[in-house]
Amino acid sequence: MTPRSDGTPIPPEVIAFDVVGTLFSVASLQPLLTAAGGDGSTLDRWFSQLLADGFALTAARDYQPFRYVAKTSLRTVLPKSKAAARDRVVTAINRLDVHPDSGPAMGRTVMNARVAVISNTSTDTTRKLLAGGGLDAFVETVVCAEDVQKWKPASDPYALAADQQGVPLQRMAMVSAHPWDLLGARKAGLVTGWCNRTGAAFPATFGKPDVTGVNLVDVVEKLFALRGAG
């Protein structure tokens, strides 16, 4: 894995997008979580637990698929919930609503670069989401954690996507709404673009993304405006 030699970000030949939270909103899961016995904080607590469990497995050189971790972490957060209710929540991840800026951002991307997606969800879930959101026609490469048996932000998923697209790591950008995702991408050698959907500060411990935007189109435009030597 070869990082940018001089630290200068380079305009990308490929832009990879994260899926859940970046291209697709998780807000539609809240009513199902409420029906399962949760409250207004459950969605955030669940996804925090889900990611913590997935990251811990990868750090320990172990692996479990996204659906399994999603179900077990939901049981941790809602220990009194019924299995059927938890299954409905996890299955609904296949039907998340697409963010309104996702299609325009991918349409802008294909004017100057190629599109990939890199996700910790399963390939089946990712492809269902892309098809349901009308994004599948834009996407050349789909890489998921199951392909390498490691969750992002481990370097392997980013490296596999670059390899499948046939580009050096420094000629691929990662766009995500998750700072931890961009930490992994930057350490792998990718250019990074943060979609700051919440107005929060980027964690200082992770360094800085190469570009930041308030929506995906803004991020893509700023990536193409980079002036590093290619």
C-alpha positions as CSV (number, residue, x, y, z in Angstrom):
1,M,0.0,0.0,0.0
2,T,1.7,3.2,-1.2
3,P,0.6,6.5,0.3
4,R,1.0,9.8,-1.5
5,S,4.7,10.3,-1.5
6,D,4.7,14.1,-0.8
7,G,1.5,14.3,1.2
8,T,-0.2,16.3,-1.6
9,P,-3.8,15.2,-2.5
10,I,-4.2,14.2,-6.1
11,P,-7.4,14.6,-8.1
12,P,-9.0,11.1,-8.2
13,E,-9.5,8.8,-11.1
14,V,-12.0,6.8,-9.0
15,I,-14.2,8.0,-6.2
16,A,-15.4,5.4,-3.7
17,F,-18.5,6.1,-1.6
18,D,-19.4,4.6,1.8
19,V,-23.0,3.3,1.8
20,V,-24.9,3.3,5.1
21,G,-25.1,6.8,6.5
22,T,-23.4,8.3,3.5
23,L,-25.4,7.3,0.5
24,F,-28.4,6.1,2.5
25,S,-30.2,7.4,5.6
26,V,-30.8,5.2,8.6
27,A,-33.7,7.4,9.8
28,S,-36.4,5.0,8.6
29,L,-35.2,2.4,11.1
30,Q,-36.3,4.5,14.1
31,P,-40.0,3.5,14.0
32,L,-39.0,-0.1,13.9
33,L,-36.7,0.4,16.8
34,T,-39.4,2.1,18.8
35,A,-41.8,-0.8,18.1
36,A,-39.0,-3.1,19.4
37,G,-39.0,-1.3,22.7
38,G,-36.4,1.4,22.0
39,D,-36.5,5.2,22.3
40,G,-35.1,8.2,20.6
41,S,-31.6,7.4,21.5
42,T,-31.7,3.7,20.4
43,L,-30.6,4.2,16.8
44,D,-27.4,6.0,17.7
45,R,-26.6,3.6,20.6
46,W,-27.2,0.6,18.4
47,F,-25.0,1.8,15.5
48,S,-22.3,2.8,18.0
49,Q,-22.4,-0.7,19.5
50,L,-22.6,-2.4,16.1
51,L,-19.5,-0.6,14.9
52,A,-17.6,-1.2,18.1
53,D,-18.3,-4.9,17.9
54,G,-17.3,-5.1,14.2
55,F,-14.1,-3.0,14.8
56,A,-13.2,-5.2,17.8
57,L,-13.5,-8.4,15.8
58,T,-11.2,-7.0,13.1
59,A,-8.7,-5.8,15.6
60,A,-8.7,-9.3,17.2
61,R,-8.2,-10.8,13.7
62,D,-11.6,-12.4,13.8
63,Y,-14.7,-11.8,11.5
64,Q,-18.4,-12.0,11.7
65,P,-20.8,-10.8,8.9
66,F,-22.6,-7.6,9.2
67,R,-26.1,-9.1,9.7
68,Y,-24.9,-11.3,12.5
69,V,-23.2,-8.4,14.3
70,A,-26.2,-6.1,13.7
71,K,-28.6,-8.6,15.3
72,T,-26.3,-9.4,18.3
73,S,-25.5,-5.8,19.0
74,L,-29.2,-4.9,18.8
75,R,-29.9,-7.5,21.4
76,T,-27.2,-5.9,23.6
77,V,-28.8,-2.5,23.3
78,L,-32.4,-3.8,23.6
79,P,-32.1,-7.0,25.8
80,K,-35.8,-7.2,26.4
81,S,-36.8,-7.0,22.7
82,K,-38.2,-10.0,20.8
83,A,-36.2,-11.8,18.2
84,A,-38.9,-11.2,15.5
85,A,-38.8,-7.4,16.2
86,R,-35.0,-7.4,15.9
87,D,-35.2,-9.3,12.7
88,R,-37.5,-6.7,11.2
89,V,-35.1,-3.9,12.1
90,V,-32.1,-5.6,10.6
91,T,-33.9,-6.7,7.4
92,A,-35.1,-3.1,6.9
93,I,-31.5,-2.1,6.3
94,N,-32.0,-3.5,2.8
95,R,-34.6,-0.8,2.2
96,L,-33.1,2.4,3.5
97,D,-34.0,5.7,1.8
98,V,-31.4,7.2,-0.5
99,H,-30.1,10.6,0.5
100,P,-31.3,13.2,-2.1
101,D,-27.7,14.2,-2.9
102,S,-26.4,10.7,-3.7
103,G,-27.6,10.4,-7.3
104,P,-26.5,13.9,-8.2
105,A,-23.1,13.3,-6.6
106,M,-22.6,10.0,-8.6
107,G,-23.8,11.7,-11.7
108,R,-21.2,14.4,-11.2
109,T,-18.5,11.8,-10.5
110,V,-19.0,9.9,-13.7
111,M,-18.3,13.1,-15.7
112,N,-14.6,12.9,-14.6
113,A,-14.0,9.7,-12.8
114,R,-15.3,6.2,-12.1
115,V,-17.5,5.1,-9.1
116,A,-17.0,2.4,-6.5
117,V,-18.6,1.7,-3.2
118,I,-16.9,0.2,-0.1
119,S,-19.2,-1.0,2.7
120,N,-19.2,-3.0,5.9
121,T,-22.6,-4.4,5.0
122,S,-23.0,-7.5,2.9
123,T,-22.7,-7.6,-0.8
124,D,-26.3,-8.7,-1.1
125,T,-27.5,-5.8,1.1
126,T,-25.3,-3.3,-0.7
127,R,-26.5,-4.3,-4.1
128,K,-30.2,-4.2,-3.0
129,L,-29.7,-0.7,-1.6
130,L,-28.0,0.5,-4.8
131,A,-30.7,-0.9,-7.0
132,G,-33.5,0.4,-4.7
133,G,-32.0,3.9,-4.7
134,G,-31.4,4.0,-8.4
135,L,-27.6,4.2,-8.0
136,D,-26.5,0.8,-9.4
137,A,-26.0,2.1,-12.9
138,F,-23.3,4.5,-11.7
139,V,-21.3,1.9,-9.8
140,E,-18.5,-0.2,-11.4
141,T,-17.1,-1.9,-8.3
142,V,-18.7,-3.1,-5.1
143,V,-16.3,-4.1,-2.2
144,C,-17.7,-5.3,1.1
145,A,-16.1,-6.4,4.4
146,E,-17.0,-10.0,3.6
147,D,-14.7,-9.9,0.6
148,V,-11.7,-9.6,2.8
149,Q,-13.1,-10.8,6.1
150,K,-12.3,-7.5,7.7
151,W,-14.3,-4.4,8.5
152,K,-13.3,-0.9,7.5
153,P,-11.3,1.0,8.7
154,A,-8.9,-1.8,8.1
155,S,-6.9,-1.1,5.0
156,D,-7.8,-4.2,3.1
157,P,-11.2,-3.2,1.7
158,Y,-9.8,0.1,0.3
159,A,-6.9,-1.7,-1.2
160,L,-9.1,-4.3,-2.8
161,A,-11.3,-1.6,-4.4
162,A,-8.3,0.2,-5.9
163,D,-7.0,-3.1,-7.2
164,Q,-10.3,-4.0,-8.8
165,Q,-10.5,-0.6,-10.4
166,G,-6.9,-0.9,-11.6
167,V,-5.6,2.3,-10.1
168,P,-2.9,3.2,-7.6
169,L,-4.3,3.9,-4.1
170,Q,-3.4,7.6,-4.4
171,R,-5.6,8.0,-7.4
172,M,-8.7,6.9,-5.6
173,A,-10.7,9.0,-3.2
174,M,-13.0,7.8,-0.4
175,V,-16.1,9.8,0.4
176,S,-17.8,9.1,3.7
177,A,-19.9,10.7,6.4
178,H,-17.9,8.8,9.0
179,P,-14.6,10.2,10.2
180,W,-13.4,6.7,11.2
181,D,-13.9,5.6,7.6
182,L,-11.7,8.4,6.3
183,L,-9.0,7.6,8.9
184,G,-8.7,4.1,7.4
185,A,-8.8,5.4,3.9
186,R,-6.1,8.0,4.5
187,K,-3.9,5.5,6.2
188,A,-4.3,3.2,3.2
189,G,-3.1,6.0,0.9
190,L,-6.4,7.4,-0.5
191,V,-7.5,10.9,-0.9
192,T,-10.3,11.6,1.5
193,G,-13.6,13.6,1.4
194,W,-15.8,14.2,4.4
195,C,-19.5,14.7,4.0
196,N,-20.3,16.6,7.2
197,R,-24.1,16.0,7.4
198,T,-24.4,16.9,11.1
199,G,-22.2,20.0,11.5
200,A,-20.0,18.2,14.0
201,A,-16.2,18.8,14.2
202,F,-13.9,16.2,12.6
203,P,-12.1,14.4,15.4
204,A,-8.7,15.9,15.9
205,T,-7.2,12.5,16.7
206,F,-7.9,11.4,13.1
207,G,-6.0,14.3,11.3
208,K,-7.9,16.2,8.7
209,P,-9.7,15.0,5.5
210,D,-8.4,16.4,2.2
211,V,-11.8,18.1,1.5
212,T,-14.9,18.7,3.5
213,G,-18.4,19.5,2.2
214,V,-21.9,19.9,3.5
215,N,-23.3,17.4,1.0
216,L,-22.0,14.8,-1.4
217,V,-22.0,17.0,-4.5
218,D,-20.0,19.6,-2.6
219,V,-17.4,17.0,-1.6
220,V,-17.1,15.6,-5.2
221,E,-16.7,19.1,-6.7
222,K,-13.9,19.9,-4.2
223,L,-12.2,16.6,-5.0
224,F,-12.1,17.4,-8.6
225,A,-10.8,20.9,-7.8
226,L,-7.6,19.5,-6.1
227,R,-4.4,20.7,-7.7
228,G,-1.9,18.2,-6.5
229,A,0.5,16.8,-9.1
230,G,-0.9,13.6,-10.6
